[in-house]
Amino acid sequence: MKKYALAFLIFFIIGTGSLIWVYTSTMTTSQAAETSAVHMERLGSGSGDSAAASLPDVVEFKSDDTSLKVHLNDIPQYKKYLLNQGNIESEIARTQFVKLPVATAETYAMLKYSCGTQACSTILIRTDGEHTDSLTMPVGIFQDYKLSPDHDKMLFRYANDEGGVVVRHIIVAVDLDSFKVIRYASPDLEKQFMLKPTWPVLSYAWINNDRFDLETAALDTSDFNAIKDWLSSERRKIKKVEIQLDDSHQLDEFPRE
């Protein structure tokens, strides 16, 4: 009888010890995982804080013999871009700008950054040296611009190059006072000539302060091969398209797809 009692006691001690070891091991692993997760979370937070801390309050863009200084917080879309870059100083140095001939005390300029082979992200800015307004514009090849007769609107032409063979364009109108993109009165023309590069635009010009016209291909289709053949032809058929702007409908930024 004593033998059985002794055997039972030994079995009980061994079993209890095993349970304690399993419980302690599980708790240690769980605590280690929690500690690691908290550590990684702090590292991630610290990394973001570090990137933000390395951003300058004022950025200076340089182009040839001219420069442009703006407060970075006034251009949130550009600041967000810089936060995701490895070398912030290099990105600022690579950013280009084009000053626009608007006869006011404020400076108007088009920023070009995050450029691929040719196409760039663009932001239109207006600054008085202390405060800067910014307007997100298209991604594309910024080509040229035309000021309206009353000097309060501007048309901007962008190109989309398809392999150096076919080039399509869009024309974007901006109200310089409200600093917003002006929509077209015709949704169909807006889709073809503003929202999506569809046709080549050979030339464009203001008719009055609310209308402009452009010259494009007189084709029934905008297929790649059709435009390719048209561009290489010596006898291009051209048509004029007149576009009415709708001042009552303006956008806070160029719409993204």
C-alpha positions as CSV (number, residue, x, y, z in Angstrom):
1,M,0.0,0.0,0.0
2,K,2.8,2.3,0.9
3,K,4.5,1.5,-2.4
4,Y,1.4,2.6,-4.3
5,A,1.1,5.8,-2.3
6,L,4.8,6.6,-3.0
7,A,4.4,6.0,-6.7
8,F,1.3,8.2,-6.9
9,L,3.1,11.0,-5.0
10,I,6.1,10.9,-7.4
11,F,3.7,10.9,-10.5
12,F,1.8,13.9,-9.0
13,I,5.0,15.9,-8.4
14,I,6.3,15.2,-11.9
15,G,3.0,16.1,-13.5
16,T,2.6,19.3,-11.6
17,G,6.2,20.4,-12.4
18,S,5.5,19.8,-16.1
19,L,2.4,22.0,-16.0
20,I,4.2,24.8,-14.3
21,W,7.1,24.6,-16.9
22,V,4.6,24.7,-19.8
23,Y,2.7,27.7,-18.2
24,T,5.9,29.6,-17.5
25,S,7.2,28.9,-21.0
26,T,4.0,30.1,-22.6
27,M,3.8,33.3,-20.5
28,T,7.5,34.1,-21.3
29,T,6.9,33.6,-25.1
30,S,3.7,35.7,-25.0
31,Q,5.4,38.5,-23.0
32,A,8.4,38.5,-25.4
33,A,6.0,38.8,-28.4
34,E,4.2,41.7,-26.8
35,T,7.4,43.4,-25.9
36,S,8.7,42.9,-29.5
37,A,5.4,44.3,-30.9
38,V,5.6,47.4,-28.7
39,H,9.3,47.9,-29.6
40,M,8.5,47.7,-33.4
41,E,5.6,50.1,-33.0
42,R,7.9,52.6,-31.3
43,L,10.5,52.1,-34.0
44,G,7.9,52.8,-36.7
45,S,6.6,55.8,-34.9
46,G,10.1,57.1,-34.3
47,S,11.1,56.7,-38.0
48,G,8.1,58.8,-39.1
49,D,8.9,61.4,-36.5
50,S,12.6,61.4,-37.6
51,A,11.6,62.0,-41.3
52,A,9.2,64.8,-40.3
53,A,11.9,66.4,-38.1
54,S,14.4,66.4,-41.0
55,L,12.0,68.5,-43.2
56,P,12.9,72.2,-43.4
57,D,10.3,74.8,-42.6
58,V,11.2,76.8,-45.7
59,V,12.3,75.2,-49.0
60,E,14.2,77.0,-51.8
61,F,13.8,75.9,-55.4
62,K,16.5,77.0,-57.8
63,S,16.3,77.3,-61.6
64,D,19.1,78.9,-63.6
65,D,19.7,82.4,-62.0
66,T,16.4,82.5,-60.2
67,S,15.1,81.0,-57.0
68,L,11.8,80.6,-55.1
69,K,11.3,80.2,-51.4
70,V,8.1,78.9,-49.9
71,H,6.9,77.5,-46.5
72,L,6.7,73.7,-46.8
73,N,3.5,73.5,-44.7
74,D,1.7,75.6,-47.4
75,I,2.3,72.8,-49.9
76,P,0.9,69.8,-48.1
77,Q,0.8,67.5,-51.2
78,Y,4.6,68.2,-51.8
79,K,5.4,67.8,-48.1
80,K,3.7,64.4,-48.1
81,Y,5.8,63.4,-51.2
82,L,9.0,64.4,-49.4
83,L,8.1,62.4,-46.3
84,N,8.3,59.2,-48.5
85,Q,11.6,59.9,-50.0
86,G,15.0,58.6,-48.8
87,N,17.0,61.7,-49.6
88,I,15.0,64.8,-49.0
89,E,17.7,67.3,-49.9
90,S,18.2,65.6,-53.3
91,E,14.5,65.6,-54.1
92,I,14.2,69.3,-53.3
93,A,17.2,70.0,-55.5
94,R,15.6,68.0,-58.3
95,T,12.4,69.9,-58.1
96,Q,11.9,72.3,-61.0
97,F,9.7,75.4,-61.4
98,V,8.5,77.7,-64.1
99,K,7.6,81.2,-63.2
100,L,4.4,82.5,-64.9
101,P,4.1,86.0,-66.3
102,V,1.1,87.2,-64.2
103,A,1.3,90.9,-63.5
104,T,0.6,91.0,-59.8
105,A,2.6,91.5,-56.7
106,E,2.3,87.8,-56.0
107,T,4.5,85.2,-57.8
108,Y,2.9,82.4,-59.8
109,A,4.9,79.3,-60.6
110,M,4.5,75.7,-61.7
111,L,6.4,73.2,-59.6
112,K,7.5,69.9,-61.4
113,Y,8.6,67.0,-59.2
114,S,8.7,63.2,-59.1
115,C,9.6,63.1,-62.8
116,G,9.8,59.9,-64.7
117,T,11.3,59.7,-68.2
118,Q,9.4,62.9,-69.0
119,A,6.2,63.2,-67.1
120,C,6.2,64.9,-63.8
121,S,3.7,65.6,-61.0
122,T,2.9,69.3,-61.0
123,I,1.6,71.9,-58.5
124,L,0.6,75.4,-59.3
125,I,1.6,77.8,-56.5
126,R,0.9,81.4,-55.7
127,T,3.0,83.2,-53.1
128,D,3.6,86.6,-51.6
129,G,6.7,85.5,-49.8
130,E,4.9,84.9,-46.5
131,H,1.9,82.7,-47.5
132,T,1.6,80.3,-50.4
133,D,-1.5,78.8,-52.1
134,S,-1.1,75.5,-53.9
135,L,-3.3,73.7,-56.5
136,T,-2.6,70.1,-57.5
137,M,-2.4,69.9,-61.3
138,P,-2.0,66.9,-63.7
139,V,0.8,64.4,-64.0
140,G,2.2,64.8,-67.5
141,I,4.6,66.7,-69.6
142,F,3.9,70.4,-68.8
143,Q,4.4,72.2,-72.2
144,D,3.1,75.8,-72.2
145,Y,0.4,78.2,-71.0
146,K,-1.7,81.2,-72.2
147,L,-3.1,84.0,-70.1
148,S,-6.7,85.1,-70.7
149,P,-7.6,88.6,-72.2
150,D,-8.6,89.8,-68.7
151,H,-5.5,88.3,-67.1
152,D,-7.5,86.4,-64.5
153,K,-7.4,82.9,-66.1
154,M,-4.8,80.7,-67.6
155,L,-4.8,77.7,-69.9
156,F,-2.2,75.0,-69.4
157,R,-1.2,72.4,-72.0
158,Y,0.1,69.0,-71.0
159,A,1.4,66.3,-73.3
160,N,1.2,62.5,-73.0
161,D,4.0,60.8,-75.0
162,E,3.3,57.3,-76.2
163,G,6.7,55.9,-77.1
164,G,7.8,58.9,-79.0
165,V,5.3,58.0,-81.8
166,V,1.9,59.4,-80.6
167,V,1.5,62.5,-78.5
168,R,-1.9,63.4,-77.0
169,H,-2.7,66.5,-75.0
170,I,-5.0,68.0,-72.4
171,I,-5.9,71.7,-71.8
172,V,-6.5,72.7,-68.2
173,A,-8.1,76.1,-67.3
174,V,-7.4,77.7,-63.9
175,D,-9.1,80.7,-62.3
176,L,-6.2,82.7,-60.9
177,D,-8.4,84.6,-58.4
178,S,-10.2,81.7,-56.8
179,F,-7.2,79.5,-57.6
180,K,-9.3,76.6,-58.8
181,V,-9.6,74.4,-61.9
182,I,-12.4,75.6,-64.1
183,R,-14.6,72.9,-65.6
184,Y,-15.8,72.7,-69.2
185,A,-19.4,73.4,-70.0
186,S,-19.5,70.3,-72.1
187,P,-18.9,67.0,-70.2
188,D,-18.0,65.3,-73.5
189,L,-15.4,67.8,-74.5
190,E,-14.1,67.9,-70.9
191,K,-13.5,64.1,-71.0
192,Q,-11.7,64.3,-74.4
193,F,-9.6,67.5,-73.9
194,M,-9.2,67.9,-70.1
195,L,-9.6,64.7,-68.1
196,K,-7.9,62.2,-70.4
197,P,-5.3,62.7,-73.1
198,T,-7.2,61.6,-76.2
199,W,-6.3,63.8,-79.1
200,P,-3.2,65.8,-80.2
201,V,-3.7,69.5,-79.8
202,L,-1.7,71.4,-82.4
203,S,-2.6,74.9,-81.1
204,Y,-5.0,76.7,-78.8
205,A,-6.0,80.3,-78.2
206,W,-8.4,82.3,-76.2
207,I,-11.5,83.7,-78.0
208,N,-12.6,85.7,-75.0
209,N,-12.3,85.4,-71.2
210,D,-14.6,82.4,-71.0
211,R,-14.0,80.6,-74.3
212,F,-11.1,79.2,-76.2
213,D,-10.6,77.1,-79.3
214,L,-8.0,74.5,-80.3
215,E,-6.9,72.7,-83.5
216,T,-6.9,68.9,-83.5
217,A,-7.1,65.8,-85.7
218,A,-10.2,65.5,-88.0
219,L,-10.5,61.8,-87.3
220,D,-13.4,59.5,-86.4
221,T,-11.4,57.5,-84.0
222,S,-8.6,58.3,-81.5
223,D,-7.0,54.8,-81.8
224,F,-3.2,54.7,-81.6
225,N,-2.7,53.6,-85.2
226,A,-5.1,56.2,-86.6
227,I,-3.4,59.1,-84.8
228,K,0.1,57.6,-85.7
229,D,-0.8,57.7,-89.4
230,W,-2.3,61.2,-89.1
231,L,0.8,62.6,-87.4
232,S,3.0,61.1,-90.1
233,S,0.9,62.3,-92.9
234,E,1.8,65.4,-95.0
235,R,-1.8,66.1,-95.6
236,R,-3.4,66.2,-92.2
237,K,-7.1,67.1,-91.9
238,I,-7.5,69.5,-89.1
239,K,-10.6,70.7,-87.2
240,K,-11.2,73.4,-84.8
241,V,-13.0,72.8,-81.5
242,E,-14.5,75.6,-79.5
243,I,-14.7,75.1,-75.7
244,Q,-16.9,77.1,-73.3
245,L,-15.7,77.2,-69.7
246,D,-18.2,76.9,-66.8
247,D,-17.1,79.4,-64.1
248,S,-19.9,78.3,-61.8
249,H,-18.3,74.8,-61.5
250,Q,-14.8,74.9,-60.2
251,L,-12.6,72.2,-58.7
252,D,-10.2,72.4,-55.7
253,E,-7.7,70.3,-57.5
254,F,-7.3,68.5,-60.8
255,P,-9.4,65.3,-60.6
256,R,-7.5,62.0,-60.3
257,E,-8.9,58.8,-62.0
